[in-house]
Amino acid sequence: MDNHKLLQEIIYDCPFCDKEHNIKIFSRNGKSLVKGETVEYEETYYYCPNEDDEFVPSKIMDDNIKSESIDDYSVSYNTDI
Ligand SMILES: [Zn+2]
């Protein structure tokens, strides 16, 4: 699924590299299964080009979870980029 979009680039203290460097911030439409129904929501994640991997700062994670408005963690993240 190719629905992620670049929001901005910032210098951020990267947890993979353990130093500050340029990080890309993306948002994408995620899907989760809630009570048997597929619910779409927008989630924000940070991307480290050095490690070719993504992470979600805890502050952003809270926002993502709030926007889902569900109270369990049975979220299947769509990881294909
Ligand atoms: Zn990094």
PDB file of the backbone (N, CA, C, O) and the ligand in Angstrom, with CONECT records:
HET     ZN  A 101       1
ATOM      1  N   MET A   1       0.855  -1.197   0.000  1.00  0.00           N
ATOM      2  CA  MET A   1       0.000   0.000   0.000  1.00  0.00           C
ATOM      3  C   MET A   1       0.883   1.237   0.000  1.00  0.00           C
ATOM      4  O   MET A   1       1.804   1.356   0.809  1.00  0.00           O
ATOM      5  N   ASP A   2       0.603   2.135  -0.892  1.00  0.00           N
ATOM      6  CA  ASP A   2       1.510   3.259  -1.091  1.00  0.00           C
ATOM      7  C   ASP A   2       0.816   4.561  -0.730  1.00  0.00           C
ATOM      8  O   ASP A   2       0.640   5.431  -1.583  1.00  0.00           O
ATOM      9  N   ASN A   3       0.429   4.698   0.506  1.00  0.00           N
ATOM     10  CA  ASN A   3      -0.347   5.871   0.890  1.00  0.00           C
ATOM     11  C   ASN A   3       0.375   6.749   1.903  1.00  0.00           C
ATOM     12  O   ASN A   3      -0.232   7.635   2.505  1.00  0.00           O
ATOM     13  N   HIS A   4       1.669   6.506   2.090  1.00  0.00           N
ATOM     14  CA  HIS A   4       2.389   7.348   3.041  1.00  0.00           C
ATOM     15  C   HIS A   4       2.811   8.644   2.364  1.00  0.00           C
ATOM     16  O   HIS A   4       3.126   8.657   1.174  1.00  0.00           O
ATOM     17  N   LYS A   5       2.817   9.723   3.121  1.00  0.00           N
ATOM     18  CA  LYS A   5       3.248  10.991   2.556  1.00  0.00           C
ATOM     19  C   LYS A   5       4.217  11.693   3.506  1.00  0.00           C
ATOM     20  O   LYS A   5       4.100  11.618   4.729  1.00  0.00           O
ATOM     21  N   LEU A   6       5.177  12.377   2.887  1.00  0.00           N
ATOM     22  CA  LEU A   6       6.205  13.062   3.659  1.00  0.00           C
ATOM     23  C   LEU A   6       5.644  14.352   4.241  1.00  0.00           C
ATOM     24  O   LEU A   6       5.133  15.196   3.505  1.00  0.00           O
ATOM     25  N   LEU A   7       5.737  14.507   5.550  1.00  0.00           N
ATOM     26  CA  LEU A   7       5.249  15.722   6.199  1.00  0.00           C
ATOM     27  C   LEU A   7       6.357  16.753   6.309  1.00  0.00           C
ATOM     28  O   LEU A   7       6.189  17.901   5.898  1.00  0.00           O
ATOM     29  N   GLN A   8       7.496  16.342   6.867  1.00  0.00           N
ATOM     30  CA  GLN A   8       8.623  17.252   6.977  1.00  0.00           C
ATOM     31  C   GLN A   8       9.886  16.490   7.320  1.00  0.00           C
ATOM     32  O   GLN A   8       9.851  15.301   7.637  1.00  0.00           O
ATOM     33  N   GLU A   9      11.000  17.195   7.251  1.00  0.00           N
ATOM     34  CA  GLU A   9      12.269  16.611   7.664  1.00  0.00           C
ATOM     35  C   GLU A   9      12.819  17.445   8.808  1.00  0.00           C
ATOM     36  O   GLU A   9      12.781  18.675   8.775  1.00  0.00           O
ATOM     37  N   ILE A  10      13.325  16.766   9.803  1.00  0.00           N
ATOM     38  CA  ILE A  10      13.852  17.482  10.961  1.00  0.00           C
ATOM     39  C   ILE A  10      15.171  16.838  11.392  1.00  0.00           C
ATOM     40  O   ILE A  10      15.494  15.718  10.996  1.00  0.00           O
ATOM     41  N   ILE A  11      15.905  17.559  12.194  1.00  0.00           N
ATOM     42  CA  ILE A  11      17.062  16.974  12.864  1.00  0.00           C
ATOM     43  C   ILE A  11      16.562  16.409  14.184  1.00  0.00           C
ATOM     44  O   ILE A  11      16.006  17.130  15.013  1.00  0.00           O
ATOM     45  N   TYR A  12      16.763  15.135  14.365  1.00  0.00           N
ATOM     46  CA  TYR A  12      16.167  14.475  15.525  1.00  0.00           C
ATOM     47  C   TYR A  12      17.160  13.487  16.124  1.00  0.00           C
ATOM     48  O   TYR A  12      17.991  12.912  15.422  1.00  0.00           O
ATOM     49  N   ASP A  13      17.055  13.309  17.411  1.00  0.00           N
ATOM     50  CA  ASP A  13      17.927  12.376  18.115  1.00  0.00           C
ATOM     51  C   ASP A  13      17.451  10.947  17.815  1.00  0.00           C
ATOM     52  O   ASP A  13      16.520  10.447  18.446  1.00  0.00           O
ATOM     53  N   CYS A  14      18.092  10.317  16.862  1.00  0.00           N
ATOM     54  CA  CYS A  14      17.610   9.039  16.348  1.00  0.00           C
ATOM     55  C   CYS A  14      17.913   7.895  17.318  1.00  0.00           C
ATOM     56  O   CYS A  14      19.049   7.744  17.768  1.00  0.00           O
ATOM     57  N   PRO A  15      16.896   7.091  17.637  1.00  0.00           N
ATOM     58  CA  PRO A  15      17.119   5.971  18.566  1.00  0.00           C
ATOM     59  C   PRO A  15      17.917   4.828  17.945  1.00  0.00           C
ATOM     60  O   PRO A  15      18.513   4.036  18.675  1.00  0.00           O
ATOM     61  N   PHE A  16      17.943   4.723  16.635  1.00  0.00           N
ATOM     62  CA  PHE A  16      18.727   3.662  15.982  1.00  0.00           C
ATOM     63  C   PHE A  16      20.203   4.021  15.968  1.00  0.00           C
ATOM     64  O   PHE A  16      21.062   3.208  16.311  1.00  0.00           O
ATOM     65  N   CYS A  17      20.480   5.252  15.567  1.00  0.00           N
ATOM     66  CA  CYS A  17      21.870   5.686  15.379  1.00  0.00           C
ATOM     67  C   CYS A  17      22.455   6.267  16.668  1.00  0.00           C
ATOM     68  O   CYS A  17      23.670   6.423  16.792  1.00  0.00           O
ATOM     69  N   ASP A  18      21.590   6.580  17.615  1.00  0.00           N
ATOM     70  CA  ASP A  18      22.013   7.158  18.875  1.00  0.00           C
ATOM     71  C   ASP A  18      22.739   8.481  18.683  1.00  0.00           C
ATOM     72  O   ASP A  18      23.679   8.802  19.409  1.00  0.00           O
ATOM     73  N   LYS A  19      22.289   9.240  17.700  1.00  0.00           N
ATOM     74  CA  LYS A  19      22.814  10.591  17.485  1.00  0.00           C
ATOM     75  C   LYS A  19      21.791  11.392  16.700  1.00  0.00           C
ATOM     76  O   LYS A  19      20.834  10.837  16.161  1.00  0.00           O
ATOM     77  N   GLU A  20      21.999  12.696  16.640  1.00  0.00           N
ATOM     78  CA  GLU A  20      21.069  13.538  15.907  1.00  0.00           C
ATOM     79  C   GLU A  20      21.415  13.559  14.432  1.00  0.00           C
ATOM     80  O   GLU A  20      22.573  13.745  14.058  1.00  0.00           O
ATOM     81  N   HIS A  21      20.424  13.371  13.611  1.00  0.00           N
ATOM     82  CA  HIS A  21      20.612  13.531  12.169  1.00  0.00           C
ATOM     83  C   HIS A  21      19.266  13.782  11.520  1.00  0.00           C
ATOM     84  O   HIS A  21      18.242  13.889  12.194  1.00  0.00           O
ATOM     85  N   ASN A  22      19.284  13.873  10.199  1.00  0.00           N
ATOM     86  CA  ASN A  22      18.077  14.209   9.461  1.00  0.00           C
ATOM     87  C   ASN A  22      17.091  13.042   9.461  1.00  0.00           C
ATOM     88  O   ASN A  22      17.418  11.934   9.037  1.00  0.00           O
ATOM     89  N   ILE A  23      15.894  13.309   9.939  1.00  0.00           N
ATOM     90  CA  ILE A  23      14.835  12.292  10.034  1.00  0.00           C
ATOM     91  C   ILE A  23      13.648  12.770   9.211  1.00  0.00           C
ATOM     92  O   ILE A  23      13.294  13.949   9.235  1.00  0.00           O
ATOM     93  N   LYS A  24      13.056  11.867   8.503  1.00  0.00           N
ATOM     94  CA  LYS A  24      11.858  12.208   7.729  1.00  0.00           C
ATOM     95  C   LYS A  24      10.615  11.813   8.529  1.00  0.00           C
ATOM     96  O   LYS A  24      10.547  10.739   9.127  1.00  0.00           O
ATOM     97  N   ILE A  25       9.650  12.708   8.517  1.00  0.00           N
ATOM     98  CA  ILE A  25       8.386  12.410   9.196  1.00  0.00           C
ATOM     99  C   ILE A  25       7.326  12.122   8.147  1.00  0.00           C
ATOM    100  O   ILE A  25       7.054  12.945   7.272  1.00  0.00           O
ATOM    101  N   PHE A  26       6.741  10.958   8.247  1.00  0.00           N
ATOM    102  CA  PHE A  26       5.693  10.553   7.319  1.00  0.00           C
ATOM    103  C   PHE A  26       4.374  10.384   8.051  1.00  0.00           C
ATOM    104  O   PHE A  26       4.334  10.174   9.263  1.00  0.00           O
ATOM    105  N   SER A  27       3.323  10.479   7.304  1.00  0.00           N
ATOM    106  CA  SER A  27       2.040  10.006   7.815  1.00  0.00           C
ATOM    107  C   SER A  27       1.501   8.994   6.810  1.00  0.00           C
ATOM    108  O   SER A  27       1.826   9.049   5.624  1.00  0.00           O
ATOM    109  N   ARG A  28       0.705   8.104   7.278  1.00  0.00           N
ATOM    110  CA  ARG A  28       0.112   7.106   6.399  1.00  0.00           C
ATOM    111  C   ARG A  28      -1.217   6.672   6.996  1.00  0.00           C
ATOM    112  O   ARG A  28      -1.494   6.857   8.181  1.00  0.00           O
ATOM    113  N   ASN A  29      -2.005   6.101   6.143  1.00  0.00           N
ATOM    114  CA  ASN A  29      -3.270   5.559   6.608  1.00  0.00           C
ATOM    115  C   ASN A  29      -3.048   4.147   7.115  1.00  0.00           C
ATOM    116  O   ASN A  29      -2.622   3.261   6.374  1.00  0.00           O
ATOM    117  N   GLY A  30      -3.340   3.957   8.370  1.00  0.00           N
ATOM    118  CA  GLY A  30      -3.231   2.634   8.947  1.00  0.00           C
ATOM    119  C   GLY A  30      -4.604   2.000   9.043  1.00  0.00           C
ATOM    120  O   GLY A  30      -5.632   2.673   8.967  1.00  0.00           O
ATOM    121  N   LYS A  31      -4.594   0.707   9.208  1.00  0.00           N
ATOM    122  CA  LYS A  31      -5.860   0.014   9.392  1.00  0.00           C
ATOM    123  C   LYS A  31      -5.745  -0.873  10.613  1.00  0.00           C
ATOM    124  O   LYS A  31      -4.706  -1.489  10.852  1.00  0.00           O
ATOM    125  N   SER A  32      -6.794  -0.932  11.367  1.00  0.00           N
ATOM    126  CA  SER A  32      -6.803  -1.866  12.478  1.00  0.00           C
ATOM    127  C   SER A  32      -8.166  -2.521  12.549  1.00  0.00           C
ATOM    128  O   SER A  32      -9.178  -1.982  12.100  1.00  0.00           O
ATOM    129  N   LEU A  33      -8.147  -3.687  13.123  1.00  0.00           N
ATOM    130  CA  LEU A  33      -9.379  -4.453  13.222  1.00  0.00           C
ATOM    131  C   LEU A  33      -9.967  -4.212  14.609  1.00  0.00           C
ATOM    132  O   LEU A  33      -9.369  -4.589  15.616  1.00  0.00           O
ATOM    133  N   VAL A  34     -11.129  -3.589  14.656  1.00  0.00           N
ATOM    134  CA  VAL A  34     -11.783  -3.300  15.919  1.00  0.00           C
ATOM    135  C   VAL A  34     -13.144  -3.989  15.930  1.00  0.00           C
ATOM    136  O   VAL A  34     -14.027  -3.675  15.132  1.00  0.00           O
ATOM    137  N   LYS A  35     -13.284  -4.908  16.831  1.00  0.00           N
ATOM    138  CA  LYS A  35     -14.551  -5.645  16.960  1.00  0.00           C
ATOM    139  C   LYS A  35     -15.021  -6.201  15.610  1.00  0.00           C
ATOM    140  O   LYS A  35     -16.199  -6.127  15.263  1.00  0.00           O
ATOM    141  N   GLY A  36     -14.069  -6.754  14.869  1.00  0.00           N
ATOM    142  CA  GLY A  36     -14.412  -7.399  13.607  1.00  0.00           C
ATOM    143  C   GLY A  36     -14.577  -6.456  12.436  1.00  0.00           C
ATOM    144  O   GLY A  36     -14.850  -6.889  11.317  1.00  0.00           O
ATOM    145  N   GLU A  37     -14.409  -5.141  12.693  1.00  0.00           N
ATOM    146  CA  GLU A  37     -14.527  -4.194  11.597  1.00  0.00           C
ATOM    147  C   GLU A  37     -13.190  -3.517  11.344  1.00  0.00           C
ATOM    148  O   GLU A  37     -12.452  -3.210  12.280  1.00  0.00           O
ATOM    149  N   THR A  38     -12.885  -3.287  10.073  1.00  0.00           N
ATOM    150  CA  THR A  38     -11.650  -2.605   9.724  1.00  0.00           C
ATOM    151  C   THR A  38     -11.844  -1.101   9.861  1.00  0.00           C
ATOM    152  O   THR A  38     -12.729  -0.514   9.238  1.00  0.00           O
ATOM    153  N   VAL A  39     -11.001  -0.492  10.686  1.00  0.00           N
ATOM    154  CA  VAL A  39     -11.084   0.946  10.919  1.00  0.00           C
ATOM    155  C   VAL A  39      -9.826   1.590  10.361  1.00  0.00           C
ATOM    156  O   VAL A  39      -8.715   1.147  10.651  1.00  0.00           O
ATOM    157  N   GLU A  40      -9.996   2.630   9.565  1.00  0.00           N
ATOM    158  CA  GLU A  40      -8.850   3.337   9.014  1.00  0.00           C
ATOM    159  C   GLU A  40      -8.544   4.567   9.862  1.00  0.00           C
ATOM    160  O   GLU A  40      -9.448   5.226  10.376  1.00  0.00           O
ATOM    161  N   TYR A  41      -7.286   4.854   9.994  1.00  0.00           N
ATOM    162  CA  TYR A  41      -6.881   6.034  10.750  1.00  0.00           C
ATOM    163  C   TYR A  41      -5.557   6.511  10.197  1.00  0.00           C
ATOM    164  O   TYR A  41      -4.868   5.776   9.490  1.00  0.00           O
ATOM    165  N   GLU A  42      -5.200   7.748  10.520  1.00  0.00           N
ATOM    166  CA  GLU A  42      -3.932   8.283  10.059  1.00  0.00           C
ATOM    167  C   GLU A  42      -2.923   8.200  11.184  1.00  0.00           C
ATOM    168  O   GLU A  42      -3.192   8.614  12.312  1.00  0.00           O
ATOM    169  N   GLU A  43      -1.762   7.663  10.868  1.00  0.00           N
ATOM    170  CA  GLU A  43      -0.719   7.588  11.878  1.00  0.00           C
ATOM    171  C   GLU A  43       0.533   8.269  11.357  1.00  0.00           C
ATOM    172  O   GLU A  43       0.794   8.308  10.155  1.00  0.00           O
ATOM    173  N   THR A  44       1.299   8.805  12.297  1.00  0.00           N
ATOM    174  CA  THR A  44       2.533   9.501  11.976  1.00  0.00           C
ATOM    175  C   THR A  44       3.704   8.668  12.438  1.00  0.00           C
ATOM    176  O   THR A  44       3.679   8.105  13.533  1.00  0.00           O
ATOM    177  N   TYR A  45       4.737   8.583  11.608  1.00  0.00           N
ATOM    178  CA  TYR A  45       5.929   7.866  12.039  1.00  0.00           C
ATOM    179  C   TYR A  45       7.171   8.570  11.517  1.00  0.00           C
ATOM    180  O   TYR A  45       7.116   9.324  10.545  1.00  0.00           O
ATOM    181  N   TYR A  46       8.282   8.314  12.173  1.00  0.00           N
ATOM    182  CA  TYR A  46       9.557   8.895  11.788  1.00  0.00           C
ATOM    183  C   TYR A  46      10.367   7.832  11.067  1.00  0.00           C
ATOM    184  O   TYR A  46      10.290   6.647  11.389  1.00  0.00           O
ATOM    185  N   TYR A  47      11.140   8.271  10.090  1.00  0.00           N
ATOM    186  CA  TYR A  47      11.898   7.331   9.273  1.00  0.00           C
ATOM    187  C   TYR A  47      13.381   7.699   9.288  1.00  0.00           C
ATOM    188  O   TYR A  47      13.753   8.841   9.020  1.00  0.00           O
ATOM    189  N   CYS A  48      14.215   6.717   9.603  1.00  0.00           N
ATOM    190  CA  CYS A  48      15.664   6.912   9.606  1.00  0.00           C
ATOM    191  C   CYS A  48      16.246   6.335   8.322  1.00  0.00           C
ATOM    192  O   CYS A  48      16.233   5.118   8.140  1.00  0.00           O
ATOM    193  N   PRO A  49      16.762   7.186   7.417  1.00  0.00           N
ATOM    194  CA  PRO A  49      17.311   6.683   6.157  1.00  0.00           C
ATOM    195  C   PRO A  49      18.606   5.884   6.356  1.00  0.00           C
ATOM    196  O   PRO A  49      18.957   5.055   5.517  1.00  0.00           O
ATOM    197  N   ASN A  50      19.297   6.126   7.437  1.00  0.00           N
ATOM    198  CA  ASN A  50      20.546   5.393   7.682  1.00  0.00           C
ATOM    199  C   ASN A  50      20.285   3.921   7.943  1.00  0.00           C
ATOM    200  O   ASN A  50      20.977   3.047   7.421  1.00  0.00           O
ATOM    201  N   GLU A  51      19.279   3.663   8.756  1.00  0.00           N
ATOM    202  CA  GLU A  51      18.956   2.281   9.121  1.00  0.00           C
ATOM    203  C   GLU A  51      17.856   1.712   8.224  1.00  0.00           C
ATOM    204  O   GLU A  51      17.537   0.525   8.299  1.00  0.00           O
ATOM    205  N   ASP A  52      17.289   2.556   7.388  1.00  0.00           N
ATOM    206  CA  ASP A  52      16.147   2.143   6.565  1.00  0.00           C
ATOM    207  C   ASP A  52      15.072   1.506   7.445  1.00  0.00           C
ATOM    208  O   ASP A  52      14.556   0.425   7.165  1.00  0.00           O
ATOM    209  N   ASP A  53      14.764   2.223   8.513  1.00  0.00           N
ATOM    210  CA  ASP A  53      13.779   1.685   9.439  1.00  0.00           C
ATOM    211  C   ASP A  53      12.971   2.838  10.021  1.00  0.00           C
ATOM    212  O   ASP A  53      13.375   3.998   9.930  1.00  0.00           O
ATOM    213  N   GLU A  54      11.861   2.523  10.602  1.00  0.00           N
ATOM    214  CA  GLU A  54      10.982   3.547  11.115  1.00  0.00           C
ATOM    215  C   GLU A  54      10.756   3.372  12.610  1.00  0.00           C
ATOM    216  O   GLU A  54      10.936   2.289  13.166  1.00  0.00           O
ATOM    217  N   PHE A  55      10.361   4.459  13.238  1.00  0.00           N
ATOM    218  CA  PHE A  55      10.048   4.397  14.659  1.00  0.00           C
ATOM    219  C   PHE A  55       8.984   5.437  14.947  1.00  0.00           C
ATOM    220  O   PHE A  55       8.746   6.345  14.151  1.00  0.00           O
ATOM    221  N   VAL A  56       8.355   5.290  16.088  1.00  0.00           N
ATOM    222  CA  VAL A  56       7.327   6.241  16.498  1.00  0.00           C
ATOM    223  C   VAL A  56       7.689   6.744  17.880  1.00  0.00           C
ATOM    224  O   VAL A  56       7.655   5.977  18.843  1.00  0.00           O
ATOM    225  N   PRO A  57       8.036   8.022  17.999  1.00  0.00           N
ATOM    226  CA  PRO A  57       8.312   8.580  19.330  1.00  0.00           C
ATOM    227  C   PRO A  57       7.089   8.413  20.223  1.00  0.00           C
ATOM    228  O   PRO A  57       5.956   8.425  19.742  1.00  0.00           O
ATOM    229  N   SER A  58       7.317   8.258  21.509  1.00  0.00           N
ATOM    230  CA  SER A  58       6.207   7.920  22.412  1.00  0.00           C
ATOM    231  C   SER A  58       5.116   8.982  22.396  1.00  0.00           C
ATOM    232  O   SER A  58       3.934   8.664  22.521  1.00  0.00           O
ATOM    233  N   LYS A  59       5.512  10.240  22.243  1.00  0.00           N
ATOM    234  CA  LYS A  59       4.508  11.307  22.193  1.00  0.00           C
ATOM    235  C   LYS A  59       3.579  11.115  20.993  1.00  0.00           C
ATOM    236  O   LYS A  59       2.360  11.237  21.111  1.00  0.00           O
ATOM    237  N   ILE A  60       4.176  10.812  19.839  1.00  0.00           N
ATOM    238  CA  ILE A  60       3.392  10.572  18.628  1.00  0.00           C
ATOM    239  C   ILE A  60       2.555   9.319  18.793  1.00  0.00           C
ATOM    240  O   ILE A  60       1.400   9.271  18.370  1.00  0.00           O
ATOM    241  N   MET A  61       3.143   8.310  19.409  1.00  0.00           N
ATOM    242  CA  MET A  61       2.421   7.051  19.634  1.00  0.00           C
ATOM    243  C   MET A  61       1.123   7.306  20.386  1.00  0.00           C
ATOM    244  O   MET A  61       0.084   6.734  20.056  1.00  0.00           O
ATOM    245  N   ASP A  62       1.184   8.166  21.397  1.00  0.00           N
ATOM    246  CA  ASP A  62      -0.018   8.507  22.149  1.00  0.00           C
ATOM    247  C   ASP A  62      -1.072   9.115  21.243  1.00  0.00           C
ATOM    248  O   ASP A  62      -2.249   8.763  21.317  1.00  0.00           O
ATOM    249  N   ASP A  63      -0.632  10.049  20.372  1.00  0.00           N
ATOM    250  CA  ASP A  63      -1.572  10.692  19.460  1.00  0.00           C
ATOM    251  C   ASP A  63      -2.208   9.669  18.535  1.00  0.00           C
ATOM    252  O   ASP A  63      -3.415   9.696  18.296  1.00  0.00           O
ATOM    253  N   ASN A  64      -1.381   8.762  18.017  1.00  0.00           N
ATOM    254  CA  ASN A  64      -1.900   7.739  17.119  1.00  0.00           C
ATOM    255  C   ASN A  64      -2.945   6.889  17.814  1.00  0.00           C
ATOM    256  O   ASN A  64      -3.998   6.587  17.253  1.00  0.00           O
ATOM    257  N   ILE A  65      -2.642   6.514  19.026  1.00  0.00           N
ATOM    258  CA  ILE A  65      -3.568   5.650  19.754  1.00  0.00           C
ATOM    259  C   ILE A  65      -4.863   6.391  20.055  1.00  0.00           C
ATOM    260  O   ILE A  65      -5.951   5.823  19.960  1.00  0.00           O
ATOM    261  N   LYS A  66      -4.735   7.661  20.418  1.00  0.00           N
ATOM    262  CA  LYS A  66      -5.922   8.448  20.691  1.00  0.00           C
ATOM    263  C   LYS A  66      -6.800   8.555  19.456  1.00  0.00           C
ATOM    264  O   LYS A  66      -8.024   8.451  19.545  1.00  0.00           O
ATOM    265  N   SER A  67      -6.165   8.764  18.288  1.00  0.00           N
ATOM    266  CA  SER A  67      -6.963   8.928  17.081  1.00  0.00           C
ATOM    267  C   SER A  67      -7.637   7.620  16.684  1.00  0.00           C
ATOM    268  O   SER A  67      -8.629   7.626  15.955  1.00  0.00           O
ATOM    269  N   GLU A  68      -7.108   6.519  17.154  1.00  0.00           N
ATOM    270  CA  GLU A  68      -7.780   5.254  16.899  1.00  0.00           C
ATOM    271  C   GLU A  68      -9.003   5.105  17.791  1.00  0.00           C
ATOM    272  O   GLU A  68      -9.972   4.432  17.440  1.00  0.00           O
ATOM    273  N   SER A  69      -8.938   5.744  18.944  1.00  0.00           N
ATOM    274  CA  SER A  69      -9.990   5.653  19.958  1.00  0.00           C
ATOM    275  C   SER A  69     -10.403   4.215  20.253  1.00  0.00           C
ATOM    276  O   SER A  69     -11.586   3.890  20.352  1.00  0.00           O
ATOM    277  N   ILE A  70      -9.404   3.382  20.386  1.00  0.00           N
ATOM    278  CA  ILE A  70      -9.673   2.023  20.853  1.00  0.00           C
ATOM    279  C   ILE A  70      -8.805   1.800  22.079  1.00  0.00           C
ATOM    280  O   ILE A  70      -7.790   2.477  22.248  1.00  0.00           O
ATOM    281  N   ASP A  71      -9.173   0.896  22.904  1.00  0.00           N
ATOM    282  CA  ASP A  71      -8.451   0.751  24.154  1.00  0.00           C
ATOM    283  C   ASP A  71      -7.681  -0.559  24.252  1.00  0.00           C
ATOM    284  O   ASP A  71      -7.236  -0.935  25.336  1.00  0.00           O
ATOM    285  N   ASP A  72      -7.522  -1.246  23.149  1.00  0.00           N
ATOM    286  CA  ASP A  72      -6.618  -2.377  23.219  1.00  0.00           C
ATOM    287  C   ASP A  72      -5.523  -2.229  22.161  1.00  0.00           C
ATOM    288  O   ASP A  72      -5.561  -1.319  21.333  1.00  0.00           O
ATOM    289  N   TYR A  73      -4.575  -3.117  22.205  1.00  0.00           N
ATOM    290  CA  TYR A  73      -3.400  -2.972  21.360  1.00  0.00           C
ATOM    291  C   TYR A  73      -3.399  -3.945  20.189  1.00  0.00           C
ATOM    292  O   TYR A  73      -2.354  -4.156  19.574  1.00  0.00           O
ATOM    293  N   SER A  74      -4.523  -4.532  19.870  1.00  0.00           N
ATOM    294  CA  SER A  74      -4.569  -5.495  18.783  1.00  0.00           C
ATOM    295  C   SER A  74      -4.567  -4.779  17.439  1.00  0.00           C
ATOM    296  O   SER A  74      -5.499  -4.899  16.644  1.00  0.00           O
ATOM    297  N   VAL A  75      -3.494  -4.031  17.212  1.00  0.00           N
ATOM    298  CA  VAL A  75      -3.365  -3.261  15.983  1.00  0.00           C
ATOM    299  C   VAL A  75      -2.371  -3.968  15.070  1.00  0.00           C
ATOM    300  O   VAL A  75      -1.233  -4.230  15.458  1.00  0.00           O
ATOM    301  N   SER A  76      -2.799  -4.263  13.890  1.00  0.00           N
ATOM    302  CA  SER A  76      -1.866  -4.841  12.936  1.00  0.00           C
ATOM    303  C   SER A  76      -1.368  -3.742  12.020  1.00  0.00           C
ATOM    304  O   SER A  76      -2.092  -3.283  11.137  1.00  0.00           O
ATOM    305  N   TYR A  77      -0.144  -3.325  12.227  1.00  0.00           N
ATOM    306  CA  TYR A  77       0.404  -2.238  11.430  1.00  0.00           C
ATOM    307  C   TYR A  77       0.772  -2.721  10.038  1.00  0.00           C
ATOM    308  O   TYR A  77       1.295  -3.819   9.844  1.00  0.00           O
ATOM    309  N   ASN A  78       0.485  -1.877   9.102  1.00  0.00           N
ATOM    310  CA  ASN A  78       0.851  -2.139   7.729  1.00  0.00           C
ATOM    311  C   ASN A  78       2.274  -1.634   7.510  1.00  0.00           C
ATOM    312  O   ASN A  78       2.511  -0.426   7.504  1.00  0.00           O
ATOM    313  N   THR A  79       3.210  -2.545   7.331  1.00  0.00           N
ATOM    314  CA  THR A  79       4.609  -2.147   7.342  1.00  0.00           C
ATOM    315  C   THR A  79       5.228  -2.053   5.952  1.00  0.00           C
ATOM    316  O   THR A  79       6.393  -1.678   5.825  1.00  0.00           O
ATOM    317  N   ASP A  80       4.485  -2.380   4.925  1.00  0.00           N
ATOM    318  CA  ASP A  80       5.120  -2.281   3.600  1.00  0.00           C
ATOM    319  C   ASP A  80       5.161  -0.838   3.138  1.00  0.00           C
ATOM    320  O   ASP A  80       4.152  -0.135   3.185  1.00  0.00           O
ATOM    321  N   ILE A  81       6.295  -0.407   2.705  1.00  0.00           N
ATOM    322  CA  ILE A  81       6.485   0.980   2.261  1.00  0.00           C
ATOM    323  C   ILE A  81       6.750   0.972   0.761  1.00  0.00           C
ATOM    324  O   ILE A  81       6.941   2.030   0.162  1.00  0.00           O
TER     325      ILE A  81
HETATM  326 ZN    ZN A 101      19.216   7.130  12.422  1.00  0.00          ZN2+
END
